[in-house]
Amino acid sequence: MVRFAETYDSLRDNVERVVRGKPEAVRFALCCLLAEGHLLIEDVPGTGKTSLAKAIAGSISGLWRRVQFTPDLLPSDITGVMVLESGTGRLVFREGPVFANVVIGDEINRASPKTQSALLEVMEERQVTTDGVSRPVPRPFFVIATQNPHDFQGTYPLPDVQLDRFAMRIDLGYVDPVTELEVLTSDVSRRAFPEVPAVLTLQDMGNLSSTVDKVYVAPAIGEYMIAIASRTRGHADLRLGVSTRGVIALQRIAKAIAATDGRDFVSPEDVQLVVEPVLSHRLSLTPEAEMRGVRRSEMLHEIVGSVEVPRRRSELS
C-alpha cells in the first residue's frame, strides 16, 4: 500500500495544480479512474468541469481525445466510420475518438439521444461494433463526460440506461473566495489551459487498479451495500431504484477510497462516503415526488440512516 499511496499522491497533486480548492471532487474523480469506472461531471458552466477532465487526461501517459457534443453530432463522429480508401478502392474503418485511453465528452447532454446512445456499447463492453465487426478500444479506457444541468436551454436529459453506465456523478460548485483569488493570480488564469505533465504510465495505471482489486470486502460490508440498494427499490417516491450494476460500482469505488486511505479493507465509512456520488444519479423519482421537490441526496441520506451499520470486528472479518 505504500507504493500505491505514493503514486496516488503524485497523481492527485498533479491534478490539483489546475483544479484548485476542490479536494473531494478530485479524490472522487481519481477513485473512479482507479476503479476502472466512468465519470459524469455535472454543474453550471465555468466551474471547472472540463479543466478537471483535461487535467486527469493529461496526467496519464496514454492517448486521450476530446469530443465536443453538439446537436448535429452523429454517432459515427464518436465511434468511427467506414470510408473508401483512395487508390485501392477498399472500404476501411476510420477510428473515432473513442479509440483512446481517456475520452472527454464535453457537454454530453447537448447531443441528441441517438448520439448519446453511441457511447453505450463502448462504455459497457469496451468495444465498437461496425458492420458486424467488433473492435476493442485501448486499455485502460476511461470516459469523463461533462454536462450542464438538465434545465439549461438546449439540453437533452440522459436516459436512465446511459446514466447507469457511469460509476459516479459529481458536481464541483463554486470555489471559496480565497481560492478564487489564488486562481486569478495563477497560471490557470493566464493561459487557455496550463500544461499538465504526465506523471503515470499505463503500466502504473494497471498496477494501481490491480491493487484496488485486492482490497478486502467483508461479507457484512457486502450485505450492508445490498441492504442500502434494496431500500431504494421499494421506496414509494422512486420509480427506479439502484441496479445490481450500481451495487458493483459502489463496491469498487469504496475499495478505491479505502486504498487511497492506505487500507487494504473496506469500512462502513468508505461506503457512506461514496453512496451519494455513486447512487444518486441511478435513482428516478416518481412524478409526484418531483412535484413535491424531493431531493435524491436527502432521500439517500435517510435510507442510509435507516440501515444497520456493521460495527463488531467479527462482522468485518
C-alpha angles and dihedrals in degrees: 000000000000092000090046092052093050094049093045092049092053091050093048093047091050093053093045090059085076105024104057128191097009106095096152093052091048091049093049092048093050092046088054089053092048091048090053093240132130125255132221117196115195127183144111118293119281100029096110104267095137092038091058092048093048093045091055092045092049092051091063122076093220130094118283133186135189126216120195105210114218133166092259096049113123128215090243089057086067106035102029137254142240111253134184110252113227114237098017099049090220126138110241131179117248109203120235126220093274088078092088138090094246122028119190112202104194117205092351094180093063090073125081120267090251091058093043089055090058087078094055100084096040093048094050104029098026091226140092122226117205125168090351094306120116116213119189120224120229121278129268094042120185127173117200110187125185125199140177119235110287094244092063115111115265098022130127116208112240111247119247092250091058095043088056089061091066113086091204141015118199137171127209108205126191120311122240118268094255093054091043090056090050089053091052091056097041135084089262090075096041099056136049086241126345118239114262113199119217112254099174133057123212087254089056090052091051091050093049093049090048089054090052089052090058096055108117122242113194118221089245090057090050090051089048092056092046091050091054091050092046092055090058093052094061099035115131093222095052128078090183127032134188116307127219087256087059092054090050090051090048091054095047094048091046089053090052091049090051091049092051087054090055096252130127094207136060120242128199088251090060090056093046092050094058102032094100101046092043101041111023096079090052093061120092118199124219115247089251092054091049091052090052090052096244112177121216093218093055091046092052090048090055092046094050090048091054094055119086112246118226106237111155116096090233090059092057097049 
